[in-house]
Amino acid sequence: MYEVDKSIAEGKELDFYLSFADREDIRVLEPMCGNGRMLIPFMQRGINIEGFDISEDMLKVCREKGNALNLIPQVFFHKIEEFEQLLKSNGFQHIQLHEVKDGYGEGTSFHVFECS
């Protein structure tokens, strides 16, 4: 069901997240990447992105969507509880957490990790 109504991010929602990938050398790690609704559009724009999720089924959908577009999503099975360890094992040393408003005026905020 999730794939039916949330297949690929677009419009303002996608633009909001893309605004954080504003450097050519940026590396993006998407926790809970699921079916690739954000990951795939990032890849299509040439952004170096990897993702992880706890659902093998969702990761399979992500890989299939990427393959259909001649992309090879770098996605892995990991638990969110292992997030900090995963960051450090991928060479990220400095992790900053930013809380940002969603831009939709509903007061929702998101946590964005900036890593180097």
Secondary structure, 3 states (H helix, E strand, C coil): CHHHHCCCCCHHHHHHHHCCCCCCCCEEEEECCCCCCCHHHHHHCCCEEEEEECCHHHHHHHHHHHHHCCCCCEEEECCHHHHHHHHHHCCCCCEEEEEEECCCCCCCEEEEEEEC
